[in-house]
Amino acid sequence: MFGVELAVGYVFAWAVRKARRAAGTADGIVDRAVDAGMERVHQIVTERLDGDGTLARVEEEAASGAAELSPRTRQRLQLALEDEAERDPAFAQALEEAVSAAKAAQGTSVTASGNGVAVGGDVTIRAEGAGSVAALTMGDVTIGTPPPATPPTAR
């Protein structure tokens, strides 16, 4: 499956934003593309799972201020979506497209600190041929026979 866990995350994020708006604590500037993407995922899921108690539980947990879904609710929603996607390829396709659009609207934001390296996309690192070395970050490298060890100096 394409990653139902992303759909679960978007459904919960939508419910959290809904709860914040209802409480009057929505962010001042809301990224409309992200909202629209989450709204579409939520709409597809709600149409398919209408009346399923799991969706009500998702909204209850979001309204309670939970930072994330409980493992049990997450698992129930994921299993329900996987089951529906297995039974209906058209639903699976629509959900996959909505999740992909929401993910694309979200963009990529990565950070690193210190000596860290952050990459917001694919990375391919390749060393070809004998005597080649490749790495995302690399310190001192010796290829072949290492130089003789230097004896410690006496103090």
Secondary structure as GFF3:
##gff-version 3
##sequence-region A 1 155
A	DSSP	alpha_helix	4	23	.	.	.	ID=ss1
A	DSSP	alpha_helix	32	49	.	.	.	ID=ss2
A	DSSP	alpha_helix	53	63	.	.	.	ID=ss3
A	DSSP	alpha_helix	71	87	.	.	.	ID=ss4
A	DSSP	alpha_helix	89	106	.	.	.	ID=ss5
###
